[in-house]
Amino acid sequence: MEASLKFKVYVFNPDSSKKALVVHGWMSKSIYMTKIIQKLILNDYMVVAVDLPGHGASPARRVSWKDSVKALLKVQEHFNGFDLALGHSYGGAMILNATGIAHEVSDIEEILKLKNIVMIASPVKIQTAINLFAKKMGLSEYEGDKLISKIEEESGTTVDKLDGVYLQKTYPTDTKIHCIHDVNDKIIPFEDASYLQELGDSVSLSRVRNLGHISVIYDSKAMGKLNEHLLSIS
């Protein structure tokens, strides 16, 4: 890992034996995950929340998906692993990819080893994430194609091999994945969560309605779904 990779980490409930990693969404920060952190603490987890490089209190010259994955792996090393990792949107995608990306990208040497993952409103298909970024940045079709070429150049592989389901199918793990997703999410379509079910019994899905892409991490109904899942794996 690069010594220059610096980012902010917050630790809550440090005396608990169960450990959870919490990762925010794109251009967000850990403080917006407060409701989730509180729910984890109530379920007796030590919580480690990360401001990914280029987000929140973690300055960076650019935001890089590869740096995000490397940050998660550094945190895993420092805290000697986690029982659970939970991510919203981009954060969930980075968690999922970190469980297998080392098999495809030469300068990432470790994988994120987890018993359980919770993905809240997260993109699963790599093309969904690319399309969302291109739309937010106002990129033309030509610029979008250039973005894909840049990602492939940086990773040393094709974008289809960065897809979360591809990685789990090709390099299977024992990790259980639970998704909480609004069926009417206008940012990340519900179909992405459904796509994960191709992995079979290792995936479970909680549907919520009319919460949107952001409010899902604050809403009491969604937090109730999260609490039910945490109780089921405790």
ZIKA-V756246 format. One record per residue. N is the residue number from 1. PSI is psi in radians with two decimals (none if undefined). OMEGA is omega in whole degrees, 0 to 359 (none if undefined). Layout:
BEGIN
n:N psi:PSI omega:OMEGA
n:N psi:PSI omega:OMEGA
END
This chain:
BEGIN
n:1 psi:2.46 omega:180
n:2 psi:2.31 omega:178
n:3 psi:-0.40 omega:184
n:4 psi:-0.17 omega:181
n:5 psi:1.89 omega:183
n:6 psi:2.48 omega:181
n:7 psi:2.79 omega:184
n:8 psi:2.37 omega:178
n:9 psi:2.40 omega:179
n:10 psi:2.36 omega:182
n:11 psi:2.29 omega:180
n:12 psi:2.56 omega:177
n:13 psi:0.94 omega:191
n:14 psi:-0.26 omega:184
n:15 psi:-0.07 omega:180
n:16 psi:2.57 omega:180
n:17 psi:-0.43 omega:177
n:18 psi:2.41 omega:185
n:19 psi:2.33 omega:179
n:20 psi:2.40 omega:175
n:21 psi:2.29 omega:181
n:22 psi:2.28 omega:185
n:23 psi:2.19 omega:183
n:24 psi:3.12 omega:180
n:25 psi:-3.06 omega:182
n:26 psi:2.26 omega:180
n:27 psi:0.55 omega:178
n:28 psi:-2.81 omega:178
n:29 psi:2.94 omega:189
n:30 psi:-0.54 omega:183
n:31 psi:-0.49 omega:179
n:32 psi:-0.11 omega:178
n:33 psi:0.31 omega:187
n:34 psi:-0.78 omega:181
n:35 psi:-0.72 omega:180
n:36 psi:-0.76 omega:179
n:37 psi:-0.76 omega:179
n:38 psi:-0.70 omega:180
n:39 psi:-0.67 omega:178
n:40 psi:-0.72 omega:178
n:41 psi:-0.72 omega:178
n:42 psi:-0.42 omega:176
n:43 psi:0.34 omega:172
n:44 psi:0.67 omega:173
n:45 psi:2.43 omega:159
n:46 psi:2.30 omega:184
n:47 psi:2.26 omega:173
n:48 psi:2.00 omega:180
n:49 psi:2.43 omega:187
n:50 psi:2.30 omega:163
n:51 psi:1.86 omega:183
n:52 psi:2.69 omega:179
n:53 psi:2.26 omega:181
n:54 psi:0.14 omega:180
n:55 psi:2.61 omega:174
n:56 psi:-2.19 omega:182
n:57 psi:0.27 omega:181
n:58 psi:1.63 omega:183
n:59 psi:2.58 omega:175
n:60 psi:2.63 omega:180
n:61 psi:-0.42 omega:179
n:62 psi:2.80 omega:175
n:63 psi:2.13 omega:184
n:64 psi:2.26 omega:177
n:65 psi:-0.60 omega:181
n:66 psi:-0.70 omega:176
n:67 psi:-0.61 omega:178
n:68 psi:-0.81 omega:178
n:69 psi:-0.77 omega:181
n:70 psi:-0.61 omega:177
n:71 psi:-0.76 omega:179
n:72 psi:-0.66 omega:179
n:73 psi:-0.61 omega:175
n:74 psi:-0.71 omega:179
n:75 psi:-0.73 omega:177
n:76 psi:-0.79 omega:180
n:77 psi:-0.78 omega:184
n:78 psi:-0.69 omega:184
n:79 psi:0.16 omega:176
n:80 psi:0.75 omega:173
n:81 psi:2.92 omega:181
n:82 psi:2.63 omega:173
n:83 psi:-0.56 omega:187
n:84 psi:2.49 omega:169
n:85 psi:2.37 omega:182
n:86 psi:2.27 omega:180
n:87 psi:2.53 omega:175
n:88 psi:2.28 omega:173
n:89 psi:-2.07 omega:179
n:90 psi:-0.67 omega:181
n:91 psi:-0.73 omega:177
n:92 psi:-0.69 omega:178
n:93 psi:-0.71 omega:180
n:94 psi:-0.65 omega:177
n:95 psi:-0.87 omega:182
n:96 psi:-0.80 omega:181
n:97 psi:-0.60 omega:182
n:98 psi:-0.31 omega:179
n:99 psi:-0.17 omega:182
n:100 psi:-0.14 omega:190
n:101 psi:-0.45 omega:181
n:102 psi:-0.41 omega:179
n:103 psi:-0.33 omega:184
n:104 psi:-0.37 omega:185
n:105 psi:2.10 omega:193
n:106 psi:-0.54 omega:184
n:107 psi:0.22 omega:168
n:108 psi:2.07 omega:192
n:109 psi:-0.27 omega:184
n:110 psi:2.90 omega:173
n:111 psi:2.73 omega:175
n:112 psi:2.08 omega:185
n:113 psi:2.02 omega:188
n:114 psi:2.57 omega:170
n:115 psi:-0.69 omega:186
n:116 psi:2.50 omega:173
n:117 psi:2.42 omega:169
n:118 psi:2.14 omega:179
n:119 psi:2.12 omega:180
n:120 psi:1.99 omega:178
n:121 psi:0.75 omega:186
n:122 psi:2.51 omega:171
n:123 psi:2.42 omega:178
n:124 psi:-0.78 omega:177
n:125 psi:2.26 omega:181
n:126 psi:-0.59 omega:181
n:127 psi:-0.55 omega:176
n:128 psi:-0.81 omega:180
n:129 psi:-0.73 omega:180
n:130 psi:-0.78 omega:180
n:131 psi:-0.70 omega:180
n:132 psi:-0.80 omega:179
n:133 psi:-0.79 omega:181
n:134 psi:-0.70 omega:180
n:135 psi:-0.77 omega:181
n:136 psi:-0.61 omega:181
n:137 psi:-0.08 omega:181
n:138 psi:0.60 omega:183
n:139 psi:2.52 omega:173
n:140 psi:3.00 omega:178
n:141 psi:-0.71 omega:178
n:142 psi:-0.77 omega:180
n:143 psi:-0.58 omega:176
n:144 psi:-0.71 omega:177
n:145 psi:-0.65 omega:177
n:146 psi:-0.63 omega:177
n:147 psi:-0.79 omega:179
n:148 psi:-0.75 omega:179
n:149 psi:-0.66 omega:180
n:150 psi:-0.75 omega:179
n:151 psi:-0.75 omega:180
n:152 psi:-0.65 omega:177
n:153 psi:-0.74 omega:182
n:154 psi:-0.63 omega:184
n:155 psi:-0.41 omega:182
n:156 psi:0.30 omega:179
n:157 psi:3.07 omega:180
n:158 psi:2.70 omega:186
n:159 psi:-0.51 omega:180
n:160 psi:-0.42 omega:179
n:161 psi:0.02 omega:172
n:162 psi:0.00 omega:181
n:163 psi:2.34 omega:185
n:164 psi:-0.73 omega:180
n:165 psi:-0.71 omega:176
n:166 psi:-0.79 omega:182
n:167 psi:-0.73 omega:181
n:168 psi:-0.62 omega:178
n:169 psi:-0.69 omega:185
n:170 psi:-0.61 omega:181
n:171 psi:1.29 omega:188
n:172 psi:2.55 omega:174
n:173 psi:3.04 omega:176
n:174 psi:0.16 omega:184
n:175 psi:2.35 omega:173
n:176 psi:2.39 omega:184
n:177 psi:2.24 omega:175
n:178 psi:2.29 omega:180
n:179 psi:2.40 omega:170
n:180 psi:2.07 omega:189
n:181 psi:2.38 omega:176
n:182 psi:2.23 omega:181
n:183 psi:-0.30 omega:180
n:184 psi:0.32 omega:180
n:185 psi:2.13 omega:182
n:186 psi:-0.11 omega:180
n:187 psi:-1.00 omega:176
n:188 psi:1.95 omega:186
n:189 psi:2.60 omega:180
n:190 psi:-0.45 omega:180
n:191 psi:-0.48 omega:178
n:192 psi:-0.74 omega:177
n:193 psi:-0.70 omega:179
n:194 psi:-0.65 omega:180
n:195 psi:-0.63 omega:180
n:196 psi:-0.46 omega:183
n:197 psi:-0.15 omega:171
n:198 psi:-0.32 omega:180
n:199 psi:-0.11 omega:173
n:200 psi:-2.48 omega:189
n:201 psi:-0.20 omega:179
n:202 psi:-0.13 omega:184
n:203 psi:2.36 omega:172
n:204 psi:2.77 omega:189
n:205 psi:2.26 omega:173
n:206 psi:2.12 omega:179
n:207 psi:2.37 omega:169
n:208 psi:2.89 omega:185
n:209 psi:2.48 omega:171
n:210 psi:0.58 omega:176
n:211 psi:-0.43 omega:182
n:212 psi:-3.14 omega:186
n:213 psi:-0.57 omega:183
n:214 psi:-0.82 omega:185
n:215 psi:-0.32 omega:181
n:216 psi:-0.41 omega:180
n:217 psi:0.01 omega:178
n:218 psi:-0.44 omega:192
n:219 psi:2.46 omega:183
n:220 psi:-0.59 omega:179
n:221 psi:-0.78 omega:179
n:222 psi:-0.68 omega:179
n:223 psi:-0.54 omega:174
n:224 psi:-0.73 omega:176
n:225 psi:-0.72 omega:178
n:226 psi:-0.78 omega:181
n:227 psi:-0.70 omega:178
n:228 psi:-0.75 omega:181
n:229 psi:-0.73 omega:179
n:230 psi:-0.68 omega:178
n:231 psi:-0.59 omega:182
n:232 psi:-0.39 omega:182
n:233 psi:0.03 omega:183
n:234 psi:none omega:none
END
